[in-house]
Amino acid sequence: MPARWILLAVLCFPGDLLGQGLGVSALPPDSGYAIRGGQNIQPYYEGWRKLPNGKTVMWFGYLNRNFEEEVEVPVGTNNRFSLQPDMGQPTHFYPRRNRFVFQVEVPANWTEDKRLVWTLTVHGQSNSANGWLQPEWEVDDGVIQMNLGLDTAPPDPPNSPPAIVVKGDTTASAGRPLRLSASAADDGIPKPRRPTNFQLSGPAPPAVPIPVTVPPRAVRGLRIRWILYRAPETAGRVTFEPRGTAPALGATSAELVTAATFSDPGVYWLRAIASDGLLETPSDLRVTVVK
């Protein structure tokens, strides 16, 4: 079992401002807090894993520092890997922290000290993530669950990732809905549990008017959702109606029928994700959109 480490998402504010009861609106414009758009993206190396077939993969994710702006960065000069520019990375980036987004298979002769670098340039700022096979960065399902679920430990009995099957045409017309269907099956873990009641002592903390959305991966229960993974270089957009299902804690199956509508012609990669809140399984669909 690999070494364990936990990444906890902590929302921090300057102590001197909070001590005066000041909210985000009182922060200077360049503070970087709760900015809707115009910020850069930090790629993240999440760790590496040895697959049952003997192959080794590295996991990557990212932090889109914007709270609202969805950024499009085509593969190329501004979105590239050091080994070869295109290694299956996304070109559409959703706001805030997105963990374990994709994995990259490394060559069989890859050495422990060799680096695989992913570089993103957004709004004029370049940031990189360095992946290497350091033993402490090895991950398994337990580590992934502690990160995606923001929990202290994997459930007992052990949890298995859900399975997902996606159906839909691979061609569509711009502006006309494309019918998609997805079905997921799961082991029903994590199980429902009693809510924990607790009380906080001491004075109430000052109000901080910042929009906080619970990350979809931190919501317990089986669910399916669609995302745009790659869009044409013309920065095409797609809308999903509905985008996903509500999480059902302890459920063993889920179904989703949705309509995807594309703004422009081009090649799109859509991704359906089945998640139980701790582990998830993606399924990609390549769609060619014509006028």
C-alpha positions in Angstrom: 0.0 0.0 0.0 1.5 3.3 -1.0 2.4 6.1 1.4 -0.7 8.1 2.4 -1.2 11.8 2.0 -4.3 13.9 2.1 -5.0 17.1 0.2 -7.5 19.2 2.1 -9.1 22.2 0.4 -8.9 25.1 2.9 -10.4 28.5 2.2 -8.1 31.0 4.0 -8.5 34.7 4.5 -6.1 37.3 5.8 -6.4 37.3 9.6 -6.1 41.0 10.0 -9.0 41.7 7.7 -11.2 39.0 9.2 -10.4 40.3 12.7 -11.9 43.6 11.7 -15.0 41.9 10.3 -14.3 43.0 6.7 -15.7 40.9 3.8 -14.3 40.2 0.4 -15.8 43.5 -0.9 -13.3 45.3 1.3 -10.3 43.6 -0.3 -8.2 45.4 -2.9 -8.9 44.6 -6.5 -5.5 42.7 -6.9 -5.9 40.5 -3.8 -7.0 37.5 -5.9 -10.0 36.6 -3.8 -13.3 35.8 -5.4 -12.3 37.1 -8.8 -14.9 36.2 -11.5 -12.5 36.2 -14.4 -9.2 37.2 -15.8 -7.0 35.0 -13.6 -4.6 32.3 -14.7 -4.7 28.5 -14.3 -2.3 26.4 -12.2 -1.9 22.8 -13.4 -1.4 20.2 -10.7 0.4 16.9 -10.5 -1.7 14.6 -8.4 0.5 11.5 -8.3 1.3 8.3 -10.2 -0.1 4.8 -10.2 0.9 1.3 -11.5 -2.0 -0.3 -13.3 -2.8 -4.0 -13.2 -1.5 -4.4 -16.8 1.9 -3.2 -15.7 1.7 0.2 -17.2 2.4 3.4 -15.2 0.2 6.5 -15.4 0.5 10.0 -13.9 -2.5 11.9 -12.8 -3.0 15.6 -13.4 -5.6 18.2 -12.4 -5.8 22.0 -12.2 -6.9 25.1 -10.3 -8.7 27.6 -12.4 -8.4 30.6 -10.1 -11.5 32.2 -11.6 -14.8 31.8 -9.7 -16.9 32.1 -12.9 -14.8 32.2 -16.0 -14.6 28.9 -18.0 -11.3 29.1 -20.0 -10.6 27.6 -23.3 -6.9 26.8 -24.1 -6.3 24.8 -27.3 -3.5 22.2 -27.3 -0.3 23.9 -28.6 2.0 26.6 -27.4 -0.3 27.6 -24.4 -1.3 24.0 -23.4 1.4 21.5 -23.9 3.4 18.6 -22.3 7.2 18.3 -22.4 7.2 14.8 -23.9 4.8 15.7 -26.7 2.3 18.6 -26.9 -0.8 16.5 -26.9 -1.2 13.9 -24.2 -4.9 13.9 -23.8 -5.2 17.0 -21.6 -8.4 19.0 -21.5 -8.8 22.3 -23.4 -11.9 23.5 -21.5 -11.2 24.5 -17.9 -14.0 24.8 -15.3 -13.7 27.2 -12.4 -11.7 26.4 -9.2 -10.0 23.2 -8.2 -10.5 20.1 -10.3 -8.7 17.0 -9.1 -7.6 13.8 -10.9 -9.0 15.1 -14.2 -6.9 12.9 -16.5 -4.1 10.4 -16.5 -1.1 10.2 -18.8 0.7 6.9 -19.6 4.5 7.2 -19.4 6.9 5.1 -21.4 8.0 1.7 -20.0 11.6 2.9 -19.6 10.6 6.1 -17.6 13.0 6.6 -14.7 12.1 7.7 -11.2 13.9 11.1 -11.5 12.6 12.0 -15.0 10.1 14.8 -15.1 6.9 15.1 -17.2 5.9 18.8 -17.4 2.5 20.2 -18.2 2.5 23.9 -19.0 -0.5 26.2 -19.3 -0.4 29.9 -20.4 -3.6 31.8 -19.5 -4.1 35.5 -19.5 -0.4 36.0 -20.2 0.8 33.9 -17.2 2.5 30.6 -17.6 2.4 27.9 -14.9 3.7 24.3 -14.9 3.2 21.0 -13.1 6.1 18.6 -12.8 5.3 14.9 -12.6 7.8 12.2 -11.5 7.8 8.7 -10.1 8.8 9.6 -6.5 7.6 6.7 -4.3 5.8 9.1 -1.9 3.6 10.3 -4.8 2.2 6.8 -5.6 -1.6 6.8 -5.2 -4.4 4.2 -5.1 -8.2 4.2 -4.7 -7.8 5.0 -1.0 -5.7 8.1 -1.6 -8.0 9.3 -4.4 -11.1 8.9 -2.2 -9.5 10.9 0.6 -8.8 13.7 -1.9 -12.0 13.7 -4.0 -14.3 13.1 -1.1 -12.5 15.4 1.3 -12.8 12.7 3.9 -10.4 11.4 6.6 -10.4 7.8 5.5 -11.9 5.5 2.9 -15.2 3.8 3.9 -15.4 0.3 5.4 -16.4 -1.9 3.6 -14.1 -0.9 0.7 -15.6 1.2 -2.1 -15.3 0.4 -5.8 -15.6 3.0 -8.6 -18.9 3.1 -10.5 -19.2 1.8 -14.1 -20.7 3.9 -16.8 -22.1 3.4 -20.3 -22.7 6.2 -22.7 -24.8 6.3 -25.9 -25.2 9.0 -28.5 -24.6 10.0 -32.1 -21.2 11.1 -33.1 -22.4 13.7 -35.5 -24.6 16.7 -34.8 -25.7 20.1 -36.3 -24.8 23.4 -34.6 -27.8 24.8 -32.7 -29.8 21.6 -32.8 -30.0 19.4 -29.6 -28.2 16.0 -29.7 -29.8 13.3 -27.5 -27.4 11.6 -25.1 -28.0 8.8 -22.7 -25.8 7.5 -19.9 -26.3 4.8 -17.3 -24.2 4.0 -14.2 -23.9 1.0 -11.9 -22.3 1.1 -8.4 -21.8 -1.0 -5.3 -24.0 1.3 -3.2 -21.0 2.5 -1.2 -20.7 4.9 0.6 -23.8 3.9 2.6 -26.2 6.4 4.2 -25.1 7.4 7.7 -26.7 9.3 10.6 -26.1 13.0 10.6 -23.7 14.3 13.2 -25.0 17.0 15.5 -22.4 19.3 17.0 -22.2 22.8 18.5 -19.6 25.5 18.1 -18.5 27.3 21.2 -17.3 30.9 21.3 -18.3 34.0 19.3 -19.6 33.6 15.8 -17.1 34.2 13.0 -17.5 37.4 10.9 -19.6 37.1 7.8 -17.6 36.8 4.6 -19.8 37.4 1.5 -18.0 35.0 -0.8 -19.8 32.6 -3.2 -18.9 29.1 -2.1 -20.1 26.1 -4.2 -19.6 22.6 -2.9 -17.5 20.7 -5.4 -19.5 18.1 -7.3 -17.0 15.4 -6.3 -17.5 16.2 -2.6 -21.2 15.4 -2.8 -21.9 11.9 -1.6 -24.2 9.5 -3.6 -24.2 8.0 -7.1 -24.7 10.6 -9.8 -24.0 11.3 -13.5 -22.9 14.6 -14.9 -21.7 15.8 -18.3 -18.8 18.2 -18.9 -17.1 19.7 -22.0 -13.7 18.2 -22.1 -12.3 19.5 -25.4 -13.8 22.2 -27.7 -12.8 23.3 -31.2 -10.1 26.0 -31.4 -12.9 28.4 -32.4 -13.9 28.2 -28.7 -17.2 26.5 -29.3 -19.6 26.1 -26.5 -22.0 23.3 -25.5 -25.0 23.4 -23.2 -26.4 20.3 -21.4 -30.1 20.1 -20.5 -30.1 18.6 -17.9 -26.4 18.6 -17.0 -26.6 15.8 -14.5 -28.6 13.8 -11.9 -29.0 14.5 -8.2 -26.8 12.4 -6.0 -28.5 9.3 -4.5 -26.7 8.0 -1.4 -26.5 4.2 -1.4 -28.0 3.9 -4.9 -26.7 1.1 -7.1 -27.9 2.5 -10.5 -28.5 5.8 -12.2 -29.9 6.9 -15.6 -29.5 10.2 -17.4 -31.0 11.4 -20.7 -29.8 14.8 -21.7 -29.7 17.1 -24.8 -26.4 18.7 -25.8 -26.6 21.8 -28.0 -23.4 23.0 -29.7 -22.8 26.7 -30.6 -20.4 26.2 -33.6 -19.2 23.5 -36.0 -16.1 21.6 -35.1 -14.9 18.5 -33.1 -15.9 18.3 -29.5 -15.0 15.9 -26.8 -17.8 15.4 -24.2 -17.2 13.5 -21.0 -19.9 11.8 -18.9 -18.7 11.1 -15.3 -20.3 8.6 -12.9 -19.4 9.4 -9.3 -20.3 8.1 -5.9 -18.7 11.1 -4.3 -15.5 9.3 -3.5 -14.5 7.6 -6.7 -15.5 8.4 -10.3 -15.3 6.9 -13.8 -15.3 9.0 -17.0 -16.5 8.0 -20.5 -15.7 10.2 -23.4 -17.7 10.8 -26.6 -16.2 12.5 -29.7 -18.8 14.5 -31.6 -18.3 16.2 -35.0 -20.6 19.2 -35.3 -21.5 20.6 -38.8 -23.5 23.7 -39.8 
